[in-house]
Amino acid sequence: MDATVVAVSRNEEYGFTKPNRESITLLAGLGVEGDVHAGVTVKHRSRVRQDPTQPNLRQVHLIHSELFDEVVSAGYVVAPGELGENITTRGVDLLGLPTGTLLRLGAEAVVEVTGLRNPCLQIDNFQRGLLKEVVGRDEAGEVIRKAGVMGVVRAGGVVRPGDAVTVTLPAEPHRPLEKV
């Protein structure tokens, strides 16, 4: 299966979900043009309260649409943008990528993967019980986060549904993704 962009989303205001768009424009070093989370420093409210000067490693949120397929078996229906992501993909094992992976989205845009999204209680406010479907524990008791990855924009460009996603792994040794 070819890796593709399924949907693109942005929101000018703080809110949990992001409306789908015909296209979004990624701005190098900033994030999604017109999105409330764009910027050089952190924009997520909880991070701003901790330290508003820390770098924004969460400029772009990507989720794999296969997660939506998975939660259907537990009785949940989730559509692109509803978990607050900017880019919904199909055919890319986002959670299995190492830190520093470059994702070319369409002809020009490049996002560097910085880490895993740390899902919060807002997911249960969206659909009660959904949080336990996107965060769990493995056999060893380690936390498994399935709500996508975060990244920073290395090269700007327009991204649209149907665009190809090309994965370029960083040099070894690979570092596994951690929450950011």
C-alpha contacts under 8 A as a table, 3 or more apart, distances in Angstrom:
res1	aa1	res2	aa2	distance
1	M	91	G	5.99
2	D	91	G	6.05
2	D	164	A	7.53
3	A	89	T	7.18
3	A	90	R	5.69
3	A	91	G	4.32
3	A	92	V	5.56
3	A	164	A	5.96
3	A	165	V	5.16
3	A	166	T	7.10
4	T	89	T	5.68
4	T	90	R	5.49
4	T	91	G	6.60
4	T	92	V	7.91
4	T	161	P	7.68
4	T	162	G	5.83
4	T	163	D	5.60
4	T	164	A	4.49
4	T	165	V	5.11
5	V	8	V	7.53
5	V	87	I	6.89
5	V	88	T	5.93
5	V	89	T	4.51
5	V	90	R	6.49
5	V	105	L	7.52
5	V	160	R	6.95
5	V	161	P	5.01
5	V	162	G	5.28
5	V	163	D	5.29
5	V	164	A	6.33
5	V	165	V	6.62
6	V	65	S	7.59
6	V	80	P	7.91
6	V	87	I	7.61
6	V	88	T	5.34
6	V	89	T	5.18
6	V	90	R	6.42
6	V	161	P	4.95
6	V	162	G	6.06
7	A	20	N	6.63
7	A	21	R	7.61
7	A	80	P	6.23
7	A	81	G	7.70
7	A	87	I	5.93
7	A	88	T	5.09
7	A	89	T	7.18
7	A	160	R	7.05
7	A	161	P	4.84
7	A	162	G	7.92
8	V	20	N	5.61
8	V	21	R	5.76
8	V	22	E	7.19
8	V	23	S	6.24
8	V	24	I	6.39
8	V	80	P	7.85
8	V	81	G	7.39
8	V	86	N	5.46
8	V	87	I	4.63
8	V	88	T	6.33
8	V	159	V	7.30
8	V	160	R	6.43
8	V	161	P	6.42
9	S	18	K	5.45
9	S	19	P	5.35
9	S	20	N	4.23
9	S	21	R	5.42
9	S	23	S	7.88
9	S	24	I	7.03
9	S	80	P	7.91
9	S	81	G	5.70
9	S	85	E	6.75
9	S	86	N	4.51
9	S	87	I	6.31
10	R	18	K	5.13
10	R	19	P	5.99
10	R	20	N	6.85
10	R	21	R	7.26
10	R	24	I	7.36
10	R	32	V	7.21
10	R	34	G	7.14
10	R	35	D	5.23
10	R	36	V	7.97
10	R	81	G	8.00
10	R	85	E	7.89
10	R	86	N	5.69
11	N	14	Y	7.18
11	N	15	G	7.55
11	N	17	T	7.87
11	N	18	K	5.09
11	N	19	P	6.41
11	N	34	G	7.06
11	N	35	D	5.00
11	N	36	V	6.17
12	E	34	G	5.58
12	E	35	D	4.79
12	E	36	V	4.92
13	E	35	D	7.46
13	E	36	V	5.61
14	Y	36	V	6.28
15	G	18	K	7.28
15	G	84	G	7.97
16	F	82	E	7.31
16	F	83	L	6.70
16	F	84	G	5.43
16	F	122	Q	7.13
16	F	126	F	7.85
17	T	81	G	5.74
17	T	82	E	4.45
17	T	83	L	5.62
17	T	84	G	4.44
17	T	85	E	7.67
18	K	81	G	4.90
18	K	82	E	6.20
18	K	83	L	7.71
18	K	84	G	5.28
18	K	85	E	6.90
18	K	86	N	7.27
19	P	81	G	6.06
19	P	82	E	7.81
20	N	80	P	7.27
20	N	81	G	6.14
21	R	24	I	6.83
22	E	160	R	6.29
22	E	161	P	7.26
23	S	158	V	6.57
23	S	159	V	5.56
23	S	160	R	4.55
23	S	161	P	7.23
24	I	32	V	6.70
24	I	33	E	7.08
24	I	158	V	5.70
24	I	159	V	5.43
24	I	160	R	6.75
25	T	32	V	5.83
25	T	33	E	5.54
25	T	156	G	7.10
25	T	157	G	5.56
25	T	158	V	4.35
25	T	159	V	6.21
26	L	30	L	7.74
26	L	31	G	5.50
26	L	32	V	4.60
26	L	33	E	5.97
26	L	109	A	6.62
26	L	153	V	6.69
26	L	155	A	7.68
26	L	156	G	4.73
26	L	157	G	5.27
26	L	158	V	6.23
26	L	159	V	7.42
27	L	30	L	5.40
27	L	31	G	5.33
27	L	32	V	6.14
27	L	33	E	6.29
27	L	153	V	6.48
27	L	155	A	7.06
27	L	156	G	4.49
27	L	157	G	6.86
28	A	31	G	6.69
28	A	152	V	7.93
28	A	153	V	4.82
28	A	154	R	5.11
28	A	155	A	4.93
28	A	156	G	4.75
29	G	39	G	7.45
29	G	40	V	6.35
29	G	152	V	6.56
29	G	153	V	5.33
29	G	154	R	6.20
29	G	155	A	7.97
30	L	33	E	7.90
30	L	38	A	5.27
30	L	39	G	4.44
30	L	40	V	5.40
30	L	59	Q	6.41
30	L	152	V	7.39
30	L	153	V	6.55
31	G	35	D	7.74
31	G	37	H	7.39
31	G	38	A	4.60
31	G	39	G	6.36
31	G	59	Q	4.51
31	G	60	V	5.76
31	G	152	V	6.53
31	G	153	V	5.69
32	V	35	D	5.42
32	V	37	H	7.70
32	V	38	A	5.69
32	V	59	Q	7.07
32	V	60	V	6.72
32	V	86	N	7.77
33	E	38	A	6.81
34	G	38	A	7.40
35	D	38	A	5.57
36	V	43	K	7.26
37	H	42	V	7.54
37	H	43	K	5.00
37	H	44	H	6.47
37	H	58	R	7.69
37	H	59	Q	6.14
37	H	60	V	7.95
38	A	43	K	7.02
38	A	59	Q	5.50
38	A	60	V	7.91
39	G	42	V	6.91
39	G	43	K	6.99
39	G	56	N	6.71
39	G	59	Q	6.88
40	V	55	P	6.06
40	V	56	N	5.47
41	T	52	P	6.77
41	T	53	T	5.79
41	T	54	Q	5.61
41	T	55	P	4.39
41	T	56	N	4.44
42	V	47	R	6.31
42	V	48	V	6.02
42	V	52	P	6.14
42	V	53	T	7.05
42	V	54	Q	6.00
42	V	55	P	5.75
42	V	56	N	4.18
42	V	57	L	7.39
42	V	58	R	7.37
43	K	47	R	7.05
43	K	48	V	6.14
43	K	52	P	7.80
43	K	56	N	7.12
44	H	47	R	5.39
44	H	48	V	6.15
45	R	48	V	5.06
45	R	49	R	6.30
46	S	49	R	5.26
46	S	50	Q	6.56
47	R	50	Q	5.11
47	R	51	D	6.24
47	R	52	P	6.81
48	V	51	D	5.25
48	V	52	P	4.18
48	V	53	T	7.73
49	R	52	P	6.51
51	D	54	Q	5.90
56	N	59	Q	6.00
56	N	152	V	7.67
57	L	114	T	6.15
57	L	150	M	6.94
57	L	151	G	5.98
57	L	152	V	5.84
57	L	180	V	6.92
58	R	61	H	6.62
58	R	114	T	7.62
58	R	150	M	5.06
58	R	151	G	5.49
58	R	152	V	6.46
58	R	180	V	7.27
59	Q	150	M	7.06
59	Q	151	G	5.91
59	Q	152	V	5.18
59	Q	153	V	7.06
60	V	85	E	7.61
60	V	86	N	6.15
60	V	87	I	7.68
60	V	111	V	7.82
60	V	150	M	5.63
60	V	151	G	5.15
60	V	152	V	6.13
60	V	153	V	7.36
61	H	84	G	7.61
61	H	85	E	4.82
61	H	86	N	5.29
61	H	87	I	6.48
61	H	117	R	7.63
61	H	148	G	6.99
61	H	149	V	5.92
61	H	150	M	4.62
61	H	151	G	6.52
62	L	85	E	5.56
62	L	86	N	6.03
62	L	87	I	4.76
62	L	88	T	5.74
62	L	89	T	7.19
62	L	148	G	5.54
62	L	149	V	5.37
62	L	150	M	6.22
62	L	151	G	7.89
63	I	67	L	7.72
63	I	85	E	6.25
63	I	87	I	6.48
63	I	88	T	4.97
63	I	89	T	6.22
63	I	94	L	7.45
63	I	147	A	6.43
63	I	148	G	4.24
63	I	149	V	6.51
64	H	67	L	5.88
64	H	68	F	7.86
64	H	88	T	5.65
64	H	89	T	4.76
64	H	90	R	5.63
64	H	91	G	7.75
64	H	92	V	7.00
64	H	93	D	7.46
64	H	94	L	6.65
64	H	148	G	6.56
65	S	68	F	5.30
65	S	69	D	6.83
65	S	80	P	7.35
65	S	88	T	6.01
65	S	89	T	5.74
65	S	90	R	5.52
66	E	69	D	4.99
66	E	70	E	6.28
66	E	90	R	6.62
67	L	70	E	4.94
67	L	71	V	6.34
67	L	146	K	7.49
67	L	147	A	7.75
68	F	71	V	5.40
68	F	72	V	6.50
68	F	77	V	7.03
68	F	78	V	5.64
68	F	79	A	7.03
69	D	72	V	5.49
69	D	73	S	7.60
70	E	73	S	6.04
70	E	74	A	7.75
71	V	74	A	5.24
71	V	75	G	6.66
71	V	76	Y	5.49
71	V	77	V	7.13
71	V	78	V	7.90
71	V	133	E	6.57
72	V	75	G	5.01
72	V	76	Y	4.85
72	V	77	V	5.72
72	V	78	V	7.98
73	S	76	Y	7.34
74	A	133	E	7.84
76	Y	127	Q	7.80
76	Y	130	L	7.22
78	V	82	E	6.44
78	V	83	L	7.75
79	A	82	E	5.71
80	P	83	L	7.38
80	P	85	E	7.54
80	P	88	T	6.13
81	G	84	G	5.24
81	G	85	E	5.23
81	G	86	N	6.61
81	G	87	I	7.73
81	G	88	T	7.45
82	E	85	E	7.28
83	L	123	I	7.15
85	E	88	T	6.86
89	T	92	V	6.77
92	V	165	V	7.91
93	D	96	G	5.39
93	D	97	L	6.70
94	L	97	L	5.50
94	L	148	G	6.81
94	L	149	V	6.66
95	L	116	L	7.41
95	L	146	K	6.95
95	L	148	G	6.62
95	L	149	V	6.83
95	L	177	L	7.60
96	G	176	P	7.96
96	G	177	L	7.92
97	L	101	T	6.56
97	L	169	L	7.75
97	L	176	P	7.28
97	L	177	L	7.12
98	P	101	T	5.92
98	P	113	V	7.82
98	P	169	L	7.29
98	P	170	P	7.60
98	P	174	H	5.66
98	P	175	R	5.37
98	P	176	P	4.79
98	P	177	L	5.62
99	T	113	V	5.76
99	T	114	T	5.52
99	T	115	G	6.14
99	T	170	P	7.82
99	T	174	H	7.10
99	T	175	R	5.49
99	T	176	P	5.86
99	T	177	L	5.21
100	G	112	E	5.60
100	G	113	V	5.25
100	G	114	T	6.09
100	G	169	L	7.32
100	G	170	P	5.79
101	T	112	E	5.63
101	T	113	V	5.34
101	T	167	V	7.02
101	T	168	T	5.83
101	T	169	L	4.72
101	T	170	P	5.41
102	L	110	V	6.41
102	L	111	V	5.68
102	L	112	E	4.54
102	L	113	V	6.39
102	L	167	V	5.96
102	L	168	T	5.07
102	L	169	L	6.45
102	L	170	P	7.47
103	L	110	V	5.45
103	L	111	V	5.16
103	L	112	E	6.32
103	L	113	V	7.53
103	L	165	V	6.39
103	L	166	T	5.63
103	L	167	V	4.90
103	L	168	T	6.46
104	R	107	A	7.49
104	R	108	E	6.98
104	R	109	A	5.70
104	R	110	V	4.42
104	R	111	V	6.58
104	R	164	A	7.86
104	R	165	V	5.57
104	R	166	T	4.99
104	R	167	V	6.58
105	L	108	E	6.81
105	L	109	A	5.22
105	L	110	V	6.05
105	L	111	V	7.71
105	L	159	V	6.27
105	L	163	D	6.42
105	L	164	A	6.04
105	L	165	V	4.87
105	L	166	T	6.76
106	G	109	A	6.42
106	G	158	V	7.49
106	G	159	V	5.90
106	G	160	R	7.42
106	G	163	D	4.69
106	G	164	A	5.29
106	G	165	V	6.53
107	A	157	G	7.62
107	A	163	D	8.00
108	E	155	A	6.82
108	E	156	G	6.54
108	E	157	G	5.11
108	E	158	V	7.30
109	A	153	V	7.58
109	A	154	R	7.61
109	A	155	A	5.06
109	A	156	G	4.68
109	A	157	G	4.41
109	A	158	V	6.68
109	A	159	V	7.08
110	V	153	V	6.03
110	V	154	R	5.41
110	V	155	A	4.82
110	V	156	G	6.65
110	V	157	G	7.96
111	V	151	G	5.88
111	V	152	V	5.49
111	V	153	V	4.50
111	V	154	R	5.57
111	V	155	A	7.07
112	E	151	G	5.23
112	E	152	V	5.35
112	E	153	V	6.34
112	E	154	R	6.44
113	V	149	V	6.85
113	V	150	M	5.91
113	V	151	G	4.25
113	V	152	V	6.73
114	T	149	V	7.50
114	T	150	M	5.72
114	T	151	G	4.84
114	T	152	V	6.93
114	T	177	L	7.37
114	T	180	V	7.19
115	G	149	V	5.67
115	G	150	M	5.46
115	G	151	G	6.96
115	G	177	L	4.81
115	G	178	E	5.13
115	G	179	K	5.41
115	G	180	V	5.38
116	L	145	R	7.01
116	L	147	A	7.68
116	L	148	G	6.16
116	L	149	V	4.33
116	L	150	M	5.86
116	L	177	L	5.95
116	L	178	E	5.54
116	L	179	K	4.42
116	L	180	V	5.92
117	R	145	R	7.22
117	R	146	K	7.95
117	R	147	A	6.00
117	R	148	G	5.63
117	R	149	V	5.15
117	R	150	M	5.92
117	R	179	K	5.80
117	R	180	V	6.25
118	N	145	R	6.68
118	N	147	A	7.37
118	N	179	K	5.60
118	N	180	V	6.81
119	P	123	I	7.17
119	P	131	L	7.27
119	P	134	V	7.42
119	P	135	V	7.11
119	P	145	R	7.22
119	P	147	A	6.28
120	C	123	I	6.13
120	C	131	L	7.46
121	L	124	D	5.39
121	L	125	N	6.69
121	L	131	L	6.90
122	Q	125	N	4.85
122	Q	126	F	6.27
123	I	126	F	5.07
123	I	127	Q	6.35
123	I	128	R	7.53
123	I	130	L	6.28
123	I	131	L	5.50
124	D	127	Q	4.94
124	D	128	R	4.27
124	D	129	G	5.54
124	D	130	L	5.58
124	D	131	L	5.52
125	N	128	R	5.97
127	Q	130	L	5.65
128	R	131	L	7.62
129	G	132	K	5.95
129	G	133	E	7.38
130	L	133	E	5.19
130	L	134	V	6.73
131	L	134	V	5.30
131	L	135	V	6.05
132	K	135	V	5.21
132	K	136	G	6.12
133	E	136	G	6.87
134	V	145	R	6.22
134	V	146	K	4.92
134	V	147	A	5.61
135	V	143	V	6.98
135	V	144	I	5.59
135	V	145	R	4.79
135	V	146	K	6.05
135	V	147	A	7.57
136	G	143	V	5.73
136	G	144	I	5.07
136	G	145	R	6.78
137	R	140	A	7.58
137	R	141	G	5.16
137	R	142	E	5.19
137	R	143	V	4.51
137	R	144	I	5.31
138	D	141	G	5.21
138	D	142	E	5.45
138	D	143	V	6.65
138	D	144	I	6.58
139	E	142	E	7.47
145	R	148	G	7.71
150	M	180	V	7.40
153	V	156	G	6.57
159	V	163	D	6.79
160	R	163	D	5.70
170	P	174	H	6.95
171	A	174	H	6.85
